[in-house]
Amino acid sequence: MNTPRFRAVILFPENISCYKVPMTEVDITIVGAGVIGLAIARELSSGTGQVAVLEREAGPGMGISSRNSEVVHAGIYYPTGSLKARLCVEGSRLLSSFCLRFGVPFSRIGKVIVASCPGETPAVEELHRQGVENGAEGLTLINGKELAKREPHVSGDCALLSPHTGIVDTHRLTKTLERHCLGQGASILYRTGLSGIEKKPSGYLCRAEGPGGSTYRFFSRVVINAAGLDGDKLAQLAGIDPDEAGYRIFPLKGEYFRVRGSKGSLVNGLVYPVPERNLAGLGIHATKDLAGSLRLGPNTLPVDSSGYDVDPSHASAFYESARVLLPFLEPDDLCPDMAGIRPKIQKPGGPARDFVICHEDGRGLPGMITLAGIESPGLTSCLAIASSVKGLLKGAGLTR
Ligand SMILES: Cc1cc2nc3c(=O)[nH]c(=O)nc-3n(C[C@H](O)[C@H](O)[C@H](O)COP(=O)(O)OP(=O)(O)OC[C@H]3O[C@@H](n4cnc5c(N)ncnc54)[C@H](O)[C@@H]3O)c2cc1C
């Protein structure tokens, strides 16, 4: 094990002097301080190695991790045996106990996936079968009467009830993960982007760019790519062809609209339609946040120059789609809320893809770990993904 040369340091814009930390060698470098990078850093820094997280934004969780539905999924949708199914079921269990133990706001408000007409009943039954096979807990098929008892203002023929599905405060989750990492001696360098990776016999010579245009190099035995939407660019820096490897990101935007006023109280839990084919998205659904307000979304839009803007003219499409299950809605009830961008590795129109969690030793890059396509249910799965990354490193003899 190398002599630790990193000190635990957290860099904020106002204390840029912290940047003069000597950084020449480190055991493990994680690129990205979203929920995935931070969960991995927490898992790995509880051992003995020196862990550093590089994040080009000024704080944690400013990427995909702060722009999502905040739902802790049960593991229903994904093909049995896939990483998404396994890590979601395991992650949901881990995340709910984590939240309980460390005071992160979390509520099991439950979810219904609703057949809006008899023609959708077989799809709901199939989701039930798959969810049970995946190990999702507590799933029950309920008829129209039972649905009306649970959700009196939701219209539908029958539904799959998932009572364990919950919602979490992603901001508090991210801050808690960050606190644990720092408490265990990991270093987190904000406003610092990894800009070069060069393979050396026993690891990687990394180039980083920090505040004020400063650049420096350091050596890392292990590099973990948890760069979210830029995962393909980072893989390329390491010499991996993202197209050949299947890591190319095809970003897919999702907008949300908020339901104004008190109508949010007409829905008790999460209300989802039958999902879209090929799982490009789960369909425009109704989610509640921990304050009780109701949001609709996300839709699926190719990414354009509007960045994270929400186009107010899309309100009518949201209304048309949502009023099938929520007939109490009126067009004026909706106002633009926010948008997120999915890091899809699924080609537009192509088949759904699983999470990629890969040790790149097969590409001649031992100690390089790629996480690609960590879209939903990535938030739910973050702790299980972290444990899986630790398993990969342990299996390769790269950590204890
Ligand atoms: C619309 C939407 C809805 C979703 N809903 C849910 C849900 O309800 N439940 C669920 O379980 N999941 C959901 N997800 C998925 C979940 O949000 C993601 O899987 C998760 O947040 C991914 O986290 P991450 O850490 O990989 O990415 P990010 O949070 O984006 O973190 C990656 C970080 O890497 C940094 N970075 C990139 N390149 C560099 C570089 N070169 N140097 C330094 N830093 C770099 C970025 O700045 C970024 O902060 C949703 C996603 C979307 C888009």
The ligand as a Gaussian input file, in Angstrom:
#p B3LYP/6-31G(d) Opt

LIG

0 1
 C      -35.304000      12.350000     -15.367000
 C      -34.681000      11.322000     -14.477000
 C      -35.448000      10.665000     -13.509000
 C      -34.879000       9.700000     -12.696000
 N      -35.609000       9.144000     -11.693000
 C      -35.055000       8.210000     -10.883000
 C      -35.796000       7.642000      -9.814000
 O      -36.919000       8.061000      -9.534000
 N      -35.226000       6.659000      -9.081000
 C      -33.973000       6.192000      -9.361000
 O      -33.547000       5.246000      -8.706000
 N      -33.213000       6.756000     -10.320000
 C      -33.714000       7.755000     -11.071000
 N      -32.972000       8.343000     -12.045000
 C      -31.583000       7.909000     -12.225000
 C      -30.626000       8.547000     -11.205000
 O      -30.913000       9.911000     -11.031000
 C      -29.193000       8.336000     -11.710000
 O      -28.991000       6.966000     -11.960000
 C      -28.130000       8.802000     -10.733000
 O      -28.406000      10.079000     -10.231000
 C      -26.785000       8.795000     -11.443000
 O      -25.843000       9.360000     -10.586000
 P      -24.344000       9.557000     -11.047000
 O      -23.565000       9.797000      -9.822000
 O      -23.942000       8.421000     -11.940000
 O      -24.389000      10.818000     -12.024000
 P      -24.254000      12.379000     -11.672000
 O      -25.070000      12.740000     -10.511000
 O      -24.471000      13.127000     -12.934000
 O      -22.730000      12.510000     -11.234000
 C      -21.676000      12.487000     -12.177000
 C      -20.765000      13.635000     -11.843000
 O      -19.544000      13.506000     -12.589000
 C      -19.040000      14.820000     -12.796000
 N      -18.053000      14.757000     -13.881000
 C      -18.268000      14.402000     -15.172000
 N      -17.090000      14.424000     -15.857000
 C      -16.126000      14.815000     -14.972000
 C      -14.726000      15.029000     -15.087000
 N      -14.054000      14.841000     -16.228000
 N      -14.041000      15.411000     -13.967000
 C      -14.696000      15.600000     -12.780000
 N      -16.036000      15.421000     -12.629000
 C      -16.738000      15.028000     -13.717000
 C      -20.296000      15.609000     -13.137000
 O      -20.089000      17.003000     -12.901000
 C      -21.330000      14.993000     -12.210000
 O      -21.522000      15.747000     -11.023000
 C      -33.500000       9.331000     -12.872000
 C      -32.742000       9.999000     -13.836000
 C      -33.316000      10.987000     -14.621000
 C      -32.469000      11.714000     -15.631000

